[in-house]
């Protein structure tokens, strides 16, 4: 089990690359919350609880035609609270059916306690997400 927020972030990115809803959900506390302040079409504004994260991402990633090829970490910011980390990133991928490439910039605010995510605020470029889905 990851212990510190940076290790949790690395595993979060790995789950994105693998499109593994189980690996992502397993990073969350049972009552963890994942929020999307800027919702994209087809996404709810939040998932409440580990199993909602699992089900939501299983549905989203399972239905998504995109292939994530890289998560470029732009910057990681420590905060005055050692349990909170802010990460800027760019998701790079393609649509296998057409070969079209895409990039989606984003920012995560992770709250990690006892090695588990208790809250995520997931800010992503919703126009880029819509374009990536075709």
C-alpha positions as CSV (number, residue, x, y, z in Angstrom):
1,X,0.0,0.0,0.0
2,X,1.4,3.4,-0.9
3,X,2.1,5.7,2.1
4,X,2.8,9.2,1.0
5,X,0.9,11.5,-1.4
6,X,3.7,11.3,-4.1
7,X,3.6,7.5,-4.2
8,X,-0.2,7.6,-4.3
9,X,0.0,10.0,-7.2
10,X,2.4,7.8,-9.1
11,X,0.0,4.8,-8.7
12,X,-2.9,7.0,-9.7
13,X,-1.1,7.8,-13.0
14,X,-0.3,4.2,-13.5
15,X,-3.9,3.3,-13.1
16,X,-4.8,5.9,-15.7
17,X,-2.2,4.5,-18.2
18,X,-3.6,1.0,-17.6
19,X,-7.3,2.2,-17.6
20,X,-7.6,0.1,-14.4
21,X,-10.6,1.2,-12.4
22,X,-9.8,-1.4,-9.8
23,X,-6.2,-0.1,-9.3
24,X,-7.5,3.4,-9.1
25,X,-10.4,2.6,-6.7
26,X,-8.0,0.6,-4.5
27,X,-6.1,3.9,-3.8
28,X,-9.2,5.3,-2.1
29,X,-10.5,5.2,1.4
30,X,-13.8,3.4,1.6
31,X,-15.6,6.8,2.0
32,X,-13.3,8.7,-0.3
33,X,-14.7,11.3,-2.7
34,X,-13.7,12.1,-6.3
35,X,-15.0,15.4,-7.5
36,X,-15.0,16.9,-11.0
37,X,-15.4,20.7,-10.6
38,X,-15.6,21.1,-14.4
39,X,-17.6,18.2,-15.5
40,X,-17.3,16.7,-19.0
41,X,-20.2,15.4,-20.9
42,X,-21.1,11.9,-19.6
43,X,-19.4,12.4,-16.3
44,X,-21.2,13.0,-13.0
45,X,-19.9,15.9,-10.8
46,X,-18.6,13.4,-8.1
47,X,-18.2,9.8,-7.1
48,X,-18.9,9.2,-3.4
49,X,-17.1,6.2,-1.9
50,X,-14.4,3.8,-3.2
51,X,-17.0,1.5,-4.9
52,X,-18.6,4.5,-6.7
53,X,-15.1,5.4,-8.0
54,X,-14.6,1.8,-9.2
55,X,-18.0,1.6,-10.9
56,X,-17.7,5.1,-12.4
57,X,-14.3,4.6,-13.9
58,X,-15.0,1.1,-15.0
59,X,-18.0,2.4,-17.0
60,X,-16.1,5.5,-18.3
61,X,-12.9,3.8,-19.3
62,X,-14.7,0.7,-20.5
63,X,-16.7,2.8,-22.9
64,X,-13.9,5.1,-24.0
65,X,-12.3,4.5,-27.3
66,X,-9.1,6.4,-26.3
67,X,-5.7,4.8,-25.6
68,X,-3.7,6.8,-22.9
69,X,-0.1,6.6,-23.9
70,X,1.6,8.9,-21.4
71,X,0.8,11.0,-18.4
72,X,3.3,13.9,-18.4
73,X,3.8,15.3,-15.0
74,X,4.2,19.0,-15.4
75,X,4.7,20.0,-11.7
76,X,3.9,18.7,-8.3
77,X,3.2,21.2,-5.6
78,X,3.6,20.4,-1.9
79,X,1.2,22.3,0.4
80,X,1.3,23.4,4.0
81,X,-0.7,20.3,4.8
82,X,1.5,17.2,4.2
83,X,-1.6,15.2,3.4
84,X,-2.4,17.4,0.4
85,X,-0.6,17.4,-2.9
86,X,-1.4,19.3,-6.1
87,X,-0.3,17.9,-9.4
88,X,-0.3,19.4,-12.9
89,X,-0.2,17.0,-15.8
90,X,-0.9,16.4,-19.4
91,X,-2.5,13.2,-20.6
92,X,-1.3,12.2,-24.1
93,X,-3.0,9.5,-26.1
94,X,-4.7,8.5,-29.3
95,X,-7.9,7.1,-30.8
96,X,-6.9,3.7,-32.2
97,X,-9.6,3.6,-34.8
98,X,-8.4,6.8,-36.5
99,X,-4.9,7.2,-35.1
100,X,-5.8,10.8,-34.1
101,X,-3.6,12.1,-31.2
102,X,-4.9,14.1,-28.3
103,X,-3.6,15.9,-25.2
104,X,-5.7,16.7,-22.2
105,X,-4.2,19.1,-19.6
106,X,-5.4,18.7,-16.0
107,X,-4.8,19.3,-12.4
108,X,-5.4,17.0,-9.4
109,X,-5.7,18.0,-5.8
110,X,-5.2,14.8,-3.7
111,X,-6.0,14.5,0.0
112,X,-4.2,11.4,1.3
113,X,-4.6,10.1,4.8
114,X,-3.0,6.8,6.1
115,X,-2.0,6.0,2.5
116,X,-5.5,6.3,1.0
117,X,-7.1,9.0,-1.0
118,X,-9.9,10.7,1.0
119,X,-10.7,13.4,-1.6
120,X,-9.7,14.2,-5.1
121,X,-10.6,17.3,-7.0
122,X,-10.0,16.5,-10.6
123,X,-9.8,19.6,-12.9
124,X,-9.5,18.6,-16.5
125,X,-9.9,20.4,-19.8
126,X,-13.4,19.2,-20.7
127,X,-13.3,20.5,-24.3
128,X,-10.1,18.4,-24.8
129,X,-11.8,15.4,-23.2
130,X,-14.8,15.8,-25.6
131,X,-12.5,16.2,-28.6
132,X,-10.5,13.1,-27.6
133,X,-13.6,11.0,-27.5
134,X,-14.4,12.0,-31.0
